[in-house]
Amino acid sequence: MGFDEASEAYVKQKLRAAKQVGIDAKVVKPAAETKESIFELISQLNKNNEVHAIIVQLPLPKHL
């Protein structure tokens, strides 16, 4: 979803920190930059018993 250099750097730091403490973290992006696509992805992740946390990275695109 879009590209924000500072946000991308912050995500890399989160992934590195997660790895250091043994957390399997991954970045998952919706199929499209629509509210419906984002809600669908969150719904799918929420139903997955292997997913224990979801972080929505800001900033979101202006239209959201």
N, CA, C and O atoms as a CHARMM CRD file, in Angstrom:
* protein
*
  256
    1    1 MET  N      0.84500  -1.18500   0.00000 PROA 1      0.00000
    2    1 MET  CA     0.00000   0.00000   0.00000 PROA 1      0.00000
    3    1 MET  C      0.87900   1.23300   0.00000 PROA 1      0.00000
    4    1 MET  O      1.49400   1.56900   1.01200 PROA 1      0.00000
    5    2 GLY  N      0.93200   1.87400  -1.08700 PROA 2      0.00000
    6    2 GLY  CA     1.71100   3.09200  -1.15000 PROA 2      0.00000
    7    2 GLY  C      3.14900   2.85200  -0.73000 PROA 2      0.00000
    8    2 GLY  O      3.54100   1.71300  -0.47600 PROA 2      0.00000
    9    3 PHE  N      3.91700   3.88800  -0.65700 PROA 3      0.00000
   10    3 PHE  CA     5.28500   3.77000  -0.17800 PROA 3      0.00000
   11    3 PHE  C      5.61500   4.99600   0.63800 PROA 3      0.00000
   12    3 PHE  O      5.51400   6.12600   0.15800 PROA 3      0.00000
   13    4 ASP  N      6.00300   4.76900   1.85500 PROA 4      0.00000
   14    4 ASP  CA     6.45400   5.82700   2.75400 PROA 4      0.00000
   15    4 ASP  C      7.79400   5.35600   3.30200 PROA 4      0.00000
   16    4 ASP  O      7.86000   4.38000   4.05000 PROA 4      0.00000
   17    5 GLU  N      8.85800   6.05200   2.92500 PROA 5      0.00000
   18    5 GLU  CA    10.21100   5.60600   3.26800 PROA 5      0.00000
   19    5 GLU  C     10.40000   5.42000   4.77500 PROA 5      0.00000
   20    5 GLU  O     10.98700   4.42700   5.20600 PROA 5      0.00000
   21    6 ALA  N      9.91200   6.35700   5.57200 PROA 6      0.00000
   22    6 ALA  CA    10.06700   6.24900   7.02300 PROA 6      0.00000
   23    6 ALA  C      9.28700   5.05200   7.56300 PROA 6      0.00000
   24    6 ALA  O      9.76900   4.33100   8.43800 PROA 6      0.00000
   25    7 SER  N      8.09400   4.84700   7.04100 PROA 7      0.00000
   26    7 SER  CA     7.27100   3.71900   7.46700 PROA 7      0.00000
   27    7 SER  C      7.93100   2.39300   7.10100 PROA 7      0.00000
   28    7 SER  O      7.94600   1.46200   7.90600 PROA 7      0.00000
   29    8 GLU  N      8.47300   2.30500   5.89400 PROA 8      0.00000
   30    8 GLU  CA     9.15900   1.08900   5.45600 PROA 8      0.00000
   31    8 GLU  C     10.35000   0.77700   6.36100 PROA 8      0.00000
   32    8 GLU  O     10.57400  -0.38200   6.71100 PROA 8      0.00000
   33    9 ALA  N     11.11100   1.79500   6.74000 PROA 9      0.00000
   34    9 ALA  CA    12.25300   1.60200   7.63900 PROA 9      0.00000
   35    9 ALA  C     11.77900   1.11700   9.01200 PROA 9      0.00000
   36    9 ALA  O     12.41100   0.25300   9.62100 PROA 9      0.00000
   37   10 TYR  N     10.67900   1.66900   9.48900 PROA 10     0.00000
   38   10 TYR  CA    10.12300   1.27400  10.78500 PROA 10     0.00000
   39   10 TYR  C      9.65900  -0.18000  10.74800 PROA 10     0.00000
   40   10 TYR  O      9.86100  -0.91900  11.71100 PROA 10     0.00000
   41   11 VAL  N      9.03900  -0.59100   9.64500 PROA 11     0.00000
   42   11 VAL  CA     8.59200  -1.97700   9.50600 PROA 11     0.00000
   43   11 VAL  C      9.79700  -2.91600   9.53600 PROA 11     0.00000
   44   11 VAL  O      9.74400  -3.96000  10.18600 PROA 11     0.00000
   45   12 LYS  N     10.87000  -2.56500   8.84900 PROA 12     0.00000
   46   12 LYS  CA    12.07500  -3.39400   8.86900 PROA 12     0.00000
   47   12 LYS  C     12.61300  -3.54100  10.28200 PROA 12     0.00000
   48   12 LYS  O     13.05400  -4.62400  10.66800 PROA 12     0.00000
   49   13 GLN  N     12.58100  -2.45900  11.06100 PROA 13     0.00000
   50   13 GLN  CA    13.03300  -2.52400  12.45400 PROA 13     0.00000
   51   13 GLN  C     12.13700  -3.45300  13.27100 PROA 13     0.00000
   52   13 GLN  O     12.62900  -4.22200  14.09700 PROA 13     0.00000
   53   14 LYS  N     10.82300  -3.38500  13.04500 PROA 14     0.00000
   54   14 LYS  CA     9.88600  -4.27300  13.75300 PROA 14     0.00000
   55   14 LYS  C     10.17400  -5.73100  13.42400 PROA 14     0.00000
   56   14 LYS  O     10.18600  -6.57700  14.31800 PROA 14     0.00000
   57   15 LEU  N     10.40500  -6.03100  12.14800 PROA 15     0.00000
   58   15 LEU  CA    10.69400  -7.40100  11.74100 PROA 15     0.00000
   59   15 LEU  C     11.99100  -7.90000  12.35400 PROA 15     0.00000
   60   15 LEU  O     12.07100  -9.03900  12.81300 PROA 15     0.00000
   61   16 ARG  N     12.99900  -7.05200  12.36100 PROA 16     0.00000
   62   16 ARG  CA    14.29200  -7.42300  12.94900 PROA 16     0.00000
   63   16 ARG  C     14.14700  -7.68100  14.45200 PROA 16     0.00000
   64   16 ARG  O     14.69500  -8.65500  14.96700 PROA 16     0.00000
   65   17 ALA  N     13.41800  -6.82100  15.15300 PROA 17     0.00000
   66   17 ALA  CA    13.21200  -6.98800  16.59600 PROA 17     0.00000
   67   17 ALA  C     12.41800  -8.26000  16.88700 PROA 17     0.00000
   68   17 ALA  O     12.72200  -8.98200  17.83700 PROA 17     0.00000
   69   18 ALA  N     11.41100  -8.52800  16.07900 PROA 18     0.00000
   70   18 ALA  CA    10.61500  -9.74600  16.26700 PROA 18     0.00000
   71   18 ALA  C     11.50000 -10.98000  16.12600 PROA 18     0.00000
   72   18 ALA  O     11.41800 -11.90000  16.94000 PROA 18     0.00000
   73   19 LYS  N     12.33600 -11.00200  15.10700 PROA 19     0.00000
   74   19 LYS  CA    13.23200 -12.13800  14.87300 PROA 19     0.00000
   75   19 LYS  C     14.17300 -12.34100  16.06000 PROA 19     0.00000
   76   19 LYS  O     14.43500 -13.47500  16.46200 PROA 19     0.00000
   77   20 GLN  N     14.67800 -11.24300  16.61700 PROA 20     0.00000
   78   20 GLN  CA    15.61900 -11.32900  17.73900 PROA 20     0.00000
   79   20 GLN  C     15.00100 -11.98800  18.96700 PROA 20     0.00000
   80   20 GLN  O     15.71000 -12.61200  19.75700 PROA 20     0.00000
   81   21 VAL  N     13.68500 -11.85400  19.13500 PROA 21     0.00000
   82   21 VAL  CA    13.03400 -12.45400  20.31100 PROA 21     0.00000
   83   21 VAL  C     12.24200 -13.70900  19.95800 PROA 21     0.00000
   84   21 VAL  O     11.46900 -14.21100  20.77400 PROA 21     0.00000
   85   22 GLY  N     12.43600 -14.21600  18.73400 PROA 22     0.00000
   86   22 GLY  CA    11.82700 -15.48600  18.35600 PROA 22     0.00000
   87   22 GLY  C     10.40000 -15.41300  17.86500 PROA 22     0.00000
   88   22 GLY  O      9.69400 -16.42100  17.88000 PROA 22     0.00000
   89   23 ILE  N      9.96100 -14.25600  17.43200 PROA 23     0.00000
   90   23 ILE  CA     8.60100 -14.10100  16.90900 PROA 23     0.00000
   91   23 ILE  C      8.65200 -14.21500  15.38800 PROA 23     0.00000
   92   23 ILE  O      9.46300 -13.56000  14.73300 PROA 23     0.00000
   93   24 ASP  N      7.77700 -15.05700  14.83300 PROA 24     0.00000
   94   24 ASP  CA     7.67100 -15.20100  13.38200 PROA 24     0.00000
   95   24 ASP  C      6.73500 -14.11600  12.87100 PROA 24     0.00000
   96   24 ASP  O      5.51500 -14.25700  12.94900 PROA 24     0.00000
   97   25 ALA  N      7.29800 -13.04400  12.35300 PROA 25     0.00000
   98   25 ALA  CA     6.50500 -11.90600  11.87100 PROA 25     0.00000
   99   25 ALA  C      6.63500 -11.80500  10.36500 PROA 25     0.00000
  100   25 ALA  O      7.68400 -12.11000   9.79900 PROA 25     0.00000
  101   26 LYS  N      5.56700 -11.37700   9.72500 PROA 26     0.00000
  102   26 LYS  CA     5.62600 -11.17400   8.28000 PROA 26     0.00000
  103   26 LYS  C      4.73400 -10.01300   7.88500 PROA 26     0.00000
  104   26 LYS  O      3.77400  -9.67500   8.57800 PROA 26     0.00000
  105   27 VAL  N      5.07000  -9.41800   6.76800 PROA 27     0.00000
  106   27 VAL  CA     4.29800  -8.30200   6.21400 PROA 27     0.00000
  107   27 VAL  C      3.31900  -8.88100   5.20500 PROA 27     0.00000
  108   27 VAL  O      3.70800  -9.61800   4.29900 PROA 27     0.00000
  109   28 VAL  N      2.05100  -8.54300   5.37000 PROA 28     0.00000
  110   28 VAL  CA     1.00800  -8.99800   4.45500 PROA 28     0.00000
  111   28 VAL  C      0.27600  -7.76200   3.96600 PROA 28     0.00000
  112   28 VAL  O     -0.14100  -6.92100   4.76200 PROA 28     0.00000
  113   29 LYS  N      0.12100  -7.65300   2.64600 PROA 29     0.00000
  114   29 LYS  CA    -0.53900  -6.47600   2.08300 PROA 29     0.00000
  115   29 LYS  C     -1.82200  -6.89900   1.37700 PROA 29     0.00000
  116   29 LYS  O     -1.88600  -7.98900   0.80800 PROA 29     0.00000
  117   30 PRO  N     -2.84500  -6.04300   1.41000 PROA 30     0.00000
  118   30 PRO  CA    -4.10100  -6.37300   0.74200 PROA 30     0.00000
  119   30 PRO  C     -3.93800  -6.39700  -0.77400 PROA 30     0.00000
  120   30 PRO  O     -2.98300  -5.83900  -1.31300 PROA 30     0.00000
  121   31 ALA  N     -4.87400  -7.04400  -1.44900 PROA 31     0.00000
  122   31 ALA  CA    -4.83100  -7.14800  -2.90300 PROA 31     0.00000
  123   31 ALA  C     -4.97000  -5.78700  -3.57100 PROA 31     0.00000
  124   31 ALA  O     -4.41600  -5.56200  -4.64700 PROA 31     0.00000
  125   32 ALA  N     -5.70500  -4.88400  -2.94000 PROA 32     0.00000
  126   32 ALA  CA    -5.93100  -3.55400  -3.50600 PROA 32     0.00000
  127   32 ALA  C     -5.97700  -2.53400  -2.37900 PROA 32     0.00000
  128   32 ALA  O     -6.17200  -2.89300  -1.21800 PROA 32     0.00000
  129   33 GLU  N     -5.80100  -1.27700  -2.71600 PROA 33     0.00000
  130   33 GLU  CA    -5.84300  -0.20600  -1.71300 PROA 33     0.00000
  131   33 GLU  C     -7.26600   0.30800  -1.54000 PROA 33     0.00000
  132   33 GLU  O     -7.53900   1.49600  -1.71400 PROA 33     0.00000
  133   34 THR  N     -8.16500  -0.60600  -1.19500 PROA 34     0.00000
  134   34 THR  CA    -9.54900  -0.21100  -0.92000 PROA 34     0.00000
  135   34 THR  C     -9.89400  -0.60300   0.50800 PROA 34     0.00000
  136   34 THR  O     -9.29300  -1.51300   1.07900 PROA 34     0.00000
  137   35 LYS  N    -10.85300   0.08600   1.06400 PROA 35     0.00000
  138   35 LYS  CA   -11.29800  -0.23600   2.42300 PROA 35     0.00000
  139   35 LYS  C    -11.79100  -1.67900   2.48800 PROA 35     0.00000
  140   35 LYS  O    -11.50800  -2.39300   3.45000 PROA 35     0.00000
  141   36 GLU  N    -12.51800  -2.09800   1.47600 PROA 36     0.00000
  142   36 GLU  CA   -13.06800  -3.45700   1.45200 PROA 36     0.00000
  143   36 GLU  C    -11.96100  -4.51000   1.42000 PROA 36     0.00000
  144   36 GLU  O    -12.04400  -5.52500   2.11200 PROA 36     0.00000
  145   37 SER  N    -10.93400  -4.26900   0.62000 PROA 37     0.00000
  146   37 SER  CA    -9.82600  -5.21000   0.51600 PROA 37     0.00000
  147   37 SER  C     -9.06000  -5.31200   1.83300 PROA 37     0.00000
  148   37 SER  O     -8.65800  -6.40000   2.24500 PROA 37     0.00000
  149   38 ILE  N     -8.86700  -4.18800   2.47600 PROA 38     0.00000
  150   38 ILE  CA    -8.17900  -4.18400   3.77300 PROA 38     0.00000
  151   38 ILE  C     -9.00100  -4.91500   4.82100 PROA 38     0.00000
  152   38 ILE  O     -8.46100  -5.72800   5.57200 PROA 38     0.00000
  153   39 PHE  N    -10.30400  -4.63700   4.88300 PROA 39     0.00000
  154   39 PHE  CA   -11.17200  -5.31000   5.85300 PROA 39     0.00000
  155   39 PHE  C    -11.22100  -6.81300   5.59400 PROA 39     0.00000
  156   39 PHE  O    -11.24400  -7.60300   6.53700 PROA 39     0.00000
  157   40 GLU  N    -11.23700  -7.21500   4.32100 PROA 40     0.00000
  158   40 GLU  CA   -11.25900  -8.63900   3.97900 PROA 40     0.00000
  159   40 GLU  C     -9.98000  -9.31400   4.44600 PROA 40     0.00000
  160   40 GLU  O    -10.03200 -10.40300   5.01700 PROA 40     0.00000
  161   41 LEU  N     -8.84100  -8.69300   4.21600 PROA 41     0.00000
  162   41 LEU  CA    -7.56600  -9.26700   4.65100 PROA 41     0.00000
  163   41 LEU  C     -7.52100  -9.39100   6.17400 PROA 41     0.00000
  164   41 LEU  O     -7.11100 -10.42700   6.69700 PROA 41     0.00000
  165   42 ILE  N     -7.93200  -8.35700   6.87700 PROA 42     0.00000
  166   42 ILE  CA    -7.94900  -8.41400   8.34200 PROA 42     0.00000
  167   42 ILE  C     -8.88400  -9.51900   8.82200 PROA 42     0.00000
  168   42 ILE  O     -8.56300 -10.23100   9.77400 PROA 42     0.00000
  169   43 SER  N    -10.02500  -9.66800   8.17900 PROA 43     0.00000
  170   43 SER  CA   -10.97600 -10.72400   8.53300 PROA 43     0.00000
  171   43 SER  C    -10.35600 -12.10600   8.34100 PROA 43     0.00000
  172   43 SER  O    -10.49400 -12.97700   9.20100 PROA 43     0.00000
  173   44 GLN  N     -9.66800 -12.30800   7.20600 PROA 44     0.00000
  174   44 GLN  CA    -9.01100 -13.59400   6.94200 PROA 44     0.00000
  175   44 GLN  C     -7.92700 -13.88200   7.98000 PROA 44     0.00000
  176   44 GLN  O     -7.83400 -14.99500   8.49600 PROA 44     0.00000
  177   45 LEU  N     -7.11700 -12.88400   8.27800 PROA 45     0.00000
  178   45 LEU  CA    -6.06400 -13.06900   9.27900 PROA 45     0.00000
  179   45 LEU  C     -6.65600 -13.35000  10.65600 PROA 45     0.00000
  180   45 LEU  O     -6.12700 -14.16400  11.41300 PROA 45     0.00000
  181   46 ASN  N     -7.74000 -12.68100  10.97000 PROA 46     0.00000
  182   46 ASN  CA    -8.38800 -12.85200  12.27000 PROA 46     0.00000
  183   46 ASN  C     -8.93900 -14.26500  12.44900 PROA 46     0.00000
  184   46 ASN  O     -9.01200 -14.75900  13.57400 PROA 46     0.00000
  185   47 LYS  N     -9.32400 -14.91300  11.36400 PROA 47     0.00000
  186   47 LYS  CA    -9.86600 -16.28000  11.41800 PROA 47     0.00000
  187   47 LYS  C     -8.76500 -17.33300  11.43900 PROA 47     0.00000
  188   47 LYS  O     -9.04100 -18.50200  11.71000 PROA 47     0.00000
  189   48 ASN  N     -7.53400 -16.94800  11.16200 PROA 48     0.00000
  190   48 ASN  CA    -6.41100 -17.87500  11.10000 PROA 48     0.00000
  191   48 ASN  C     -5.86000 -18.11000  12.50300 PROA 48     0.00000
  192   48 ASN  O     -5.34000 -17.18800  13.13200 PROA 48     0.00000
  193   49 ASN  N     -5.97400 -19.33400  12.98900 PROA 49     0.00000
  194   49 ASN  CA    -5.52600 -19.65700  14.35200 PROA 49     0.00000
  195   49 ASN  C     -4.02100 -19.52100  14.54800 PROA 49     0.00000
  196   49 ASN  O     -3.54900 -19.47900  15.68500 PROA 49     0.00000
  197   50 GLU  N     -3.26400 -19.45100  13.46000 PROA 50     0.00000
  198   50 GLU  CA    -1.81500 -19.29400  13.56500 PROA 50     0.00000
  199   50 GLU  C     -1.40300 -17.83200  13.68500 PROA 50     0.00000
  200   50 GLU  O     -0.23300 -17.54000  13.93600 PROA 50     0.00000
  201   51 VAL  N     -2.34400 -16.91500  13.51100 PROA 51     0.00000
  202   51 VAL  CA    -2.06100 -15.47700  13.62200 PROA 51     0.00000
  203   51 VAL  C     -2.46400 -15.03000  15.02400 PROA 51     0.00000
  204   51 VAL  O     -3.60400 -15.22200  15.44700 PROA 51     0.00000
  205   52 HSD  N     -1.51300 -14.43100  15.73600 PROA 52     0.00000
  206   52 HSD  CA    -1.76200 -14.01900  17.11700 PROA 52     0.00000
  207   52 HSD  C     -1.80300 -12.51300  17.29800 PROA 52     0.00000
  208   52 HSD  O     -2.14800 -12.02800  18.37500 PROA 52     0.00000
  209   53 ALA  N     -1.45700 -11.77000  16.26200 PROA 53     0.00000
  210   53 ALA  CA    -1.49900 -10.30700  16.34700 PROA 53     0.00000
  211   53 ALA  C     -1.53600  -9.72500  14.94500 PROA 53     0.00000
  212   53 ALA  O     -1.00400 -10.31000  14.00100 PROA 53     0.00000
  213   54 ILE  N     -2.16300  -8.58100  14.82300 PROA 54     0.00000
  214   54 ILE  CA    -2.23400  -7.86500  13.55400 PROA 54     0.00000
  215   54 ILE  C     -1.88800  -6.40600  13.84400 PROA 54     0.00000
  216   54 ILE  O     -2.44500  -5.80000  14.76000 PROA 54     0.00000
  217   55 ILE  N     -0.97800  -5.85200  13.06700 PROA 55     0.00000
  218   55 ILE  CA    -0.64500  -4.43200  13.17600 PROA 55     0.00000
  219   55 ILE  C     -0.96400  -3.78700  11.83300 PROA 55     0.00000
  220   55 ILE  O     -0.46000  -4.23000  10.80100 PROA 55     0.00000
  221   56 VAL  N     -1.78300  -2.76100  11.83300 PROA 56     0.00000
  222   56 VAL  CA    -2.05000  -1.99600  10.61900 PROA 56     0.00000
  223   56 VAL  C     -1.05700  -0.84800  10.61100 PROA 56     0.00000
  224   56 VAL  O     -1.10500   0.04000  11.46200 PROA 56     0.00000
  225   57 GLN  N     -0.15800  -0.87900   9.64100 PROA 57     0.00000
  226   57 GLN  CA     0.91300   0.12000   9.57700 PROA 57     0.00000
  227   57 GLN  C      0.40200   1.43900   9.00200 PROA 57     0.00000
  228   57 GLN  O     -0.25600   1.47000   7.96200 PROA 57     0.00000
  229   58 LEU  N      0.71300   2.49500   9.68500 PROA 58     0.00000
  230   58 LEU  CA     0.37900   3.83900   9.22000 PROA 58     0.00000
  231   58 LEU  C      1.60000   4.46200   8.57600 PROA 58     0.00000
  232   58 LEU  O      2.71100   4.05100   8.91300 PROA 58     0.00000
  233   59 PRO  N      1.48000   5.39400   7.70100 PROA 59     0.00000
  234   59 PRO  CA     0.22900   6.05700   7.31400 PROA 59     0.00000
  235   59 PRO  C     -0.50800   5.25000   6.25100 PROA 59     0.00000
  236   59 PRO  O      0.10800   4.59400   5.41100 PROA 59     0.00000
  237   60 LEU  N     -1.82500   5.30800   6.30100 PROA 60     0.00000
  238   60 LEU  CA    -2.64800   4.74300   5.25200 PROA 60     0.00000
  239   60 LEU  C     -2.73800   5.72800   4.11200 PROA 60     0.00000
  240   60 LEU  O     -2.53100   6.92300   4.32300 PROA 60     0.00000
  241   61 PRO  N     -3.04200   5.26800   2.90200 PROA 61     0.00000
  242   61 PRO  CA    -3.23600   6.19300   1.79900 PROA 61     0.00000
  243   61 PRO  C     -4.31600   7.22000   2.14100 PROA 61     0.00000
  244   61 PRO  O     -5.25200   6.91300   2.87900 PROA 61     0.00000
  245   62 LYS  N     -4.19100   8.41700   1.61600 PROA 62     0.00000
  246   62 LYS  CA    -5.10100   9.51400   1.96400 PROA 62     0.00000
  247   62 LYS  C     -6.57500   9.18900   1.74700 PROA 62     0.00000
  248   62 LYS  O     -7.42400   9.66400   2.50200 PROA 62     0.00000
  249   63 HSD  N     -6.89700   8.38700   0.72900 PROA 63     0.00000
  250   63 HSD  CA    -8.29400   8.06600   0.45800 PROA 63     0.00000
  251   63 HSD  C     -8.91100   7.11900   1.48700 PROA 63     0.00000
  252   63 HSD  O    -10.11700   6.87400   1.45900 PROA 63     0.00000
  253   64 LEU  N     -8.09100   6.58700   2.39100 PROA 64     0.00000
  254   64 LEU  CA    -8.61100   5.71300   3.43000 PROA 64     0.00000
  255   64 LEU  C     -8.69400   6.43100   4.75000 PROA 64     0.00000
  256   64 LEU  O     -9.11400   5.84300   5.74800 PROA 64     0.00000
